[in-house]
Amino acid sequence: MRKLNMEELNRLSVEEFKEVKKSPIVIVLDNVRSLNNVGSAFRTSDAFLIEKIFLCGITGRPPHKEIQKTALGATQSVAWDYLPTTLEAIEQLKSAGYQICSFEQVDQSMMLDKFVPNNEAKFALVFGNEVFGVEEEVIKNSDHVIEIPQLGTKHSLNISVTMGIAIWDFVVKMGILKK
């Protein structure tokens, strides 16, 4: 067993990435304050061929060196848009046929391990502010509110970890890796 070199990884070029069919998933960042978390969203989105990222409210936007530090160039491959409010993004996505899935802890949330996405649907995954979470109005306008089950003492995971778990789960359950 040996570690693969960059050529053996057979990754897409930025141009190929832009042309290839994407996963039917978009990411919505609801007032995410950490530029490192924004960069992580880009890098994870690149890894799983996410269609687009919506940066909303106070969420930082490229180009910025702190975003680039964790994105490692993914701001060049992944499409993104900025909207002043997350509700604007949700309305736009709903009208385009996306199911809105907010990741938050609410009294009627569905645990991620129990949620089965329709592999014919398009999804917008909403991730909230590191301190305040997803805005209440966004939650009320979501089709699904999903929670990642946890076992320890902390009340939440870091947003970059939450995104990685959630996106991976959707990609696997929707059969995107098999295509």
VOSE-707129 format. One record per residue (C-alpha): x, y, z. Coordinates in steps of 0.001 Angstrom, whole numbers, plus 500000, padded with zeros to 6 digits. Layout:
N
XYZ/...
// end
This chain:
179
500000500000500000/501264503459499101/499955506975499070/498715508167495658/500379511121493974/498369514032492529/498225512604488996/496987509232490264/494078510943492068/492674511773488610/490863514952489713/488975517263487381/490510520490486176/488623523696487065/487365523849483471/486184520218483583/484511520832486954/482529523740485524/481285521581482623/480495518306484420/476977517484485630/476620518514489279/474890516918492243/471318518258492606/472325520006495826/473023523641496674/474442524977499919/473035528020501711/475162529735504362/472936531722506720/475010534524508279/478135532413508756/480730534653510411/483892532543510166/485736532971506896/487456529625507534/484020527969507638/483100529689504376/486294528339502822/485455524864504116/482028525119502466/483723525766499130/486208522935499527/483550520402500584/481239521592497802/484001521040495266/484620517528496604/480996516489496006/480165518465492833/477696520773494575/475818522999492096/476229526301493897/476714528042497229/474506530916498356/476327533274500724/473743535229502709/473709538141505133/476996538684506949/478620535639505332/481976536600503858/482591536431500121/485570535659497927/488106536869497241/489464536880500772/492701535328502044/490987533699505066/488421532007502801/491172530950500399/493216529451503235/490672526638503690/489061526654500215/492430525853498569/491250527139495189/487656525832495320/486344529395495003/487464529117491371/485524525923490675/482313526187492718/479640528638491551/478392531058494192/476050533969494635/475467536527497376/472039537570498644/471398540095501438/469054537717503295/468737533973503583/464977534253503055/465648535678499581/467763532630498774/465085530268500136/462345531932498087/464480531801494941/465354528145495501/461779527101496315/460546528713493102/463220526707491245/461892523448492749/464403522831495530/463390521236498824/464779523329501664/466558521348504392/467769523382507354/470230521781509731/469143522826513202/467964521475516534/464213522065516842/461401520325518688/460270518440515566/463559517907513741/464198514681511856/467410512891512745/469772512715509763/470135508938510009/466333508616509612/465968511133506762/465741509553503306/466063512083500476/464192511417497255/466966510825494731/464842512491492029/464557515765493998/466801518837494234/467878519979497695/469094523191499302/470993522473502513/470949525428504916/473655525866507547/473465528630510140/475531531043512147/478093529498514488/476446530987517589/472783531571516692/472176528781514183/469644528997511359/467295532002511540/463805531233512900/462087532554509742/464271530316507597/463341527318509749/459630528153509348/460096528280505564/462001524994505367/460531521782503990/462632519719506408/464589520504509543/467283517919510082/469471517290513096/472672515287513356/472402513002516417/475129513572519002/476139511673522106/478457513949524098/478113517068526227/478416519776523565/475216521120522063/476453521323518471/479131520498515934/481256523041514103/479506524134510908/482294522770508692/481909519337510308/478114519545510031/478398520384506318/480765517485505678/478531514973507451/475321516286505864/476620516540502302/478247513112502495/475011511611503835/472910513132501015/475405512117498312/475466508527499582/471695508193500146/470893509738496752/473210507292494992/475378510039493530/478628508183494271/477437505213492192/476891507290489056/
// end
